């Protein structure tokens, strides 16, 4: 019945749904209308109709069968492999979720709905989409990666959801969570303000969490600009912090702004501290140029070990650069602090001692 009701509201009653989304119809009025519609067309008894309305409310204003997982503060990631195979990461451990969609049809209907709700085109021209919902949940920003059957080996969509807490932990809380000691925190805060910092590590290692906390320690009289692909970095207290995010194109006629574009724009905005949430491409060159000219910078990058992070950033910078690899590696000495994260812990910290012409490589001293 829920599938039929959702289908009704996405076809013949679509106008009511659109009015509610545009704010022309309040949530209360929309649900009152839905209750009347259920009463008239869904003879399931009073209790059955009440339950159907509750499920419909959760579907429209939440995320259907995934709502409980999104509400659960111990769950950080949700992966829908198929309609009846939903996996989660809870406190760093992957496991099966205790829920599933009723059928492939219900799951596909859900995918179509969240795409429409987030104004995302999932045609064959846009079969892989990344988008962010930063409005619907009071506690989390939701980052979605969706791939459709057009590019999947199997016939169902894949959906991955990363939950980013709105009230991200501050340095004091990270000390309490044993990500780092008080002495290590004081060392990082001091170095963060004195020179550029590169934070590296694998997936879910705590890179973004640490960067989010460190940037909140910057003085109020410092202008900060954050460029990021998804809205993972936010601020709780800083009065002079701007945030730009990339905008992927959706079809030939759609406007597209990638991290390279917004990094170039950001460098003209009179900032004291420039941050890239995660380096993934040619934006590395503009980050490196900014740091090399004395601009304080910080970024995160995926790397399996600390010694591979500078090489990874230089690889990205070479996409758009006329510099040689050695020239770019020499420029990397402007990143004075290199932090390696593993298992939600600060594992290692290195101080860059500059370029070694004999070894043709950067020299680092391990300070933690």
N, C-alpha and C positions, 0 to 999 in steps of 0.2 A: 504493500500500500504506500509505503514511503517513496519508492521509486516512481509509482504512478502519480503521486501528489507532486513530487519535484518536477516530473515531466509536464504536468498540467501548468505549473508556474513558470516553466521555461518555454512554454508554447502559447496556449490561448490566454493565460493570465500573466504573461510576461510584463504587461504594462504596470501591474501592481508591484512587481519585483523591481522594475526600473525606477518607479516613483519612490520606493523605499530607499534604494541605493542613492538616489539624488537628494534625499532628505525632504522630499515633498510629502512623504507619508512616514509618520513616526513608527518606531518599532512596535509600540503598543497597538496602534491602529492597524498595522499590517497583520499582526498576530490575531487581532480580533476578527479581521476579515477572513483570515485563514481558518479560524475556528468555525465561522459561519459556513464557509465553503465545505469543510470536512463534515459538518453536521448535515449538510444538504446532499452530499454526493458520496459519502463514505459510511455506509451503515454498519458500523462495527461495535455498536453499543457505547454507552457513555464512557466507560473506562477505556475501551479500545480507542475511541476518538481522542480522549485526553492524552493517552500515550502517544498516539500518532502526531498530535500537535507538538508535544514535547520533543519528539524525534525530529520533526520538521524544523522547529526552532533551533535545535542544535545543528542541524544540517545547514540552514541558511546563515546563521550568525556565528557558527563555530566551524568545525571541520569534520562533521559527521562522525564516523566510527573512530577517527583519529583524535577527536577532541579530548578524550580522557588522557591520552598519551601527551598531547600538547600541554595540558594543564599540569601534568606530573612534573614537579621540579627536579626529580632525580633522573629524568630522561633528557638526554642532550641531543640525540639524533634518532630519526625515524626513517626506515628504508622499506618501501613497499615493493617487493620483488614480484608479487602477483596478488590477485584479489584475496587469496587465502594464505598468503605468506608475508607477514609483516614482521620486520625485525627492528629492534631498538638497541640503543646503547644506553645503559644505565650505570652511572658511576664508573665509566670507562670500560665496562664489560658488555659485549654483544650477546643478545639473547632473543628468543622469540617473544613477540607480544601476545597478550591474552585476548586479542580481538582479530577480526577478519571481516572483509566485505562478504555479503551474502552470495554474490555471483559475479562473473566477469562483467555482466551488463551493469550492475550497480557500481562497480569500481570505475568503469569507463564513464558512466554518468557523473560520478564524483569528479573525475579528472576534467571533464568538460565544464563542470560547474566552477571549479576553482580557477580554471583558466579564464573563464568569462568574468568571474569575480575580481581577478587581479589584472584584467584587461590584457591578457596574453593570447597571442595568435599561435595555435598549435597545428596549423596546416602542414602539409608535407614540406613546404619551403622553410618552415620553422619548427622542425621536428625535435630539436633540442633547445630547451628554454631554461634560463635562469632568471628568477625574479624574487622580489622581497615583499613580504607583507609586514609593514611596521605599524599597522593601525588596529588590527582586529583583536589582539590579545593584550591584556594589561601588563603582563609580566615578561613577555618574550617578543623579540623581533624574529620573524620566521623567514629563513632563506631556503628557497625551493630550487631544486634542479630536477627537471622533468624531461624524459626522453620518450618519444612516441614509437609505436610499433614500426613505423616507416624505416627507422634506423636500428631497431632492436632485432635481435635474432628470433625472439619469441613474440607472440601476438599480443602481449599486454604492455601497457605503459610501465615505465620504471619511475618511481617518485622518491626523491630523497629530501628530507627536511632537516635543516640544522636550526636549532633553537638558540638564540643569543639572548641572554638575560638583559633586560632593560637596566636593572640595578646591578651592574657588574661589580665584582669585588674590588675594593681598594687595596692598596699595598698592605695595610694593617691586617685585612682579612686574609690576604694571600699568605702572610706570615703565619696566621692562625691555621690555615689549611696546609701548612708545611710545604708550600711551593718554594719558599726561600726563607733564610734566617733573617733576623733583624739586621745583622751586620752586612749581609749580602744586599739587602734592600737599600741600606744607606749608601753602599758602594755604587749600586746601579743608579740611584737617584742623582748622586753627585756627578757621575760620568754622563748621564743622560742630558744634563744641562750644559756640560762642557764641550761635548763633541758628538758627532753623528754615531748612531747606534743601529746595528743590524741584528735582528733576532731571528734565529733559524731553528728548524726542527721538523719533525714529521707531522702527519695529520693528528689533530686533537692533542697536541703536545703542550698546549697552553701559550703558544706564541701571541695570539691576539689578546688573550686575557692579560698577559703581562704588559703588553704595549698599551692596552686600554688603561691599566692602572698607573703606569709610569707617566703617561701624558697628563694625567690629572694632578701630578706633582709640579707641573710647570708653573712659574709665577703668573699672576693675573695680568701683569703688564707686558706679557709676551703674546704677540699675535700668532695664532696657530692655524694652519690649513691642513685638512685631512682629505686625501683622495683615496677612494676605495671602490671596489667592484660591487660589494654589497654593504648594506648599512650595519656593519658589525661594530664599528667604533663610534661611540657617542660620548657625550660629556654630561656629567652630573653637576659640576660646579663652575667650570672655567668660563669666564665672561667673554673671552675673545677668541673663540674657536669656531672656524667655518668647516663645513663638510660638503664635499662634492662626491657624487657617485656616478659610475659609468652607466650608459644607457644603450643596451644592445639594439641593433636594428631588427625590424620584423618585416621582411619583405623589401622589395626593391625601392619602394617609395618612402620607406621609413627613415627617420633621422637616427644616426648612430653616434654616440660619444663614448670612446673607449678610454682606458686609463691614460693612454698616451696623450689624447686630446686634453683631458682635464688637468694632467700634470703640466703641460705647456701653459695652459691658462693660469694655473695656480702660481706658477713662478713669476707672474706679472702682477700679483695681488698684494705686494708689500707685506710679506709675512716674515716672522722671526724664526719660525720652526715649521718645517714641511714634513708631512708624514704620508707615506703610502701604506695603506692597510696590508696589502700583500702584493709583492712584485711577481708578475706573471709574464711580462712581455717587454715590448720596446720602451715602455715607460721607465725602465731601469736606466736608460741613457740620460734621461732628464733628471732623475733622482741623483745619479752619479755626478752629473755636471753641476747640479745645485750644491751638493756636498763639497765638491772639489773647489768651488769658488768661495767657500767659507760659510755657506748657509747651513744651519743646524738641521739635520734630517734624521728620520728614523723610518724603519720599514721592517716587515716580516718577509721571510722567504722559505719555501720548502727546501730542506736539505737533510740528507741522512746523517751528516756529521758536521761539526763546526768547520773543519778544513775545506769542505766542499762548497760552503755557502758563498764565499767571494767568487769562486769560479762560476757558480750558477748565476749570480747577478751579472757578471761580465758576459756570460753567454747570452743572456737576455739583451744586454746593452748592444751587443754586436749586430742585433737584428737591423738597427737603424744607423749604425755608426760607421764612420770612415776611419776611426782609430784602429790601430792594431791591437791584438790581445794584450801584448806587453804594456802598451800605453794605457789601456783601460785598467789593467791590474795595478799599475803604478798609481792611478787615480784612486783606487780602492783604499789607499792608506788614509784617506780622509774619514773613513769609518773606523773611528778609534776604538770602539767597543763592539765585540762580537759575542753574542749570547747564544748558547745552545740549550734548547729545551728538550726534555724527554720525560714521558710519563707524568705530565703536569708538574714537572720540577725544573728548577734552574739547575742544569747539570754541569755546565762549564761557562766561564767567562774569560775572554781573551782581550789583551791590550795589544793594539797594532803598533809595532815598532818601526814600520816603514818598509820601503822596498829594498831588497837585497840584490844589488846588481850582479853579484857573482852567481848566486843561485837562480836569479831571474824569477824571484817569487817574493811574496810578502813575508815578513817576519812577525810572528806573534808570540807573546809571552802569556802563559796561563796564569791568571791572577785569582782564579777560583776553580 
